[in-house]
Structure formats: structure tokens, C-alpha cells
Amino acid sequence: MAKRKTGWPFQEGFILERTQETHVFTDYRWNDGSVSRRWHVDRESFDIKLVTVRQISLKLSYGPDQ
């Protein structure tokens, strides 16, 4: 039986225009070591230099606000 391919998001890209924030893409790391990007908007519709990249942590927070 083949190993099932699974992926986890590790970073996202956003553009802030005035007071509107647009989620542009999400990058995924797969259990085979590969990386892929899922686009949420048309790549030609924005300037890539305006994108802010944020890291994603999938660790659970057990703080007092949970």
C-alpha cells in the first residue's frame, strides 16, 4: 500500500490595500518534502512586491484565553 500524501500550510501571503486585507496565497509543505502554493486570487491582478508573507504555526496554544 502506498503512503498517503499529506500537506500542512506553513506560510501565507497577504496584501493590505488601505483598510482591506486580501489573502493572496497559502504555501503547503508535503510529507514527501515538496512545496506547493495555492493561489486565492489571479496572479496577474497584483504586484508581488506588495505581498506580506506570514509564517503559520500549527502548534496548539494552551494559554488562558483558550
PyMOL commands that set and color helices and strands:
alter all, ss='L'
color gray80, all
select helices_A, chain A and resi 43-45+48-50
alter helices_A, ss='H'
color red, helices_A
select strands_A, chain A and resi 7-17+20-30+35-39+52-55
alter strands_A, ss='S'
color yellow, strands_A
deselect
rebuild
show_as cartoon
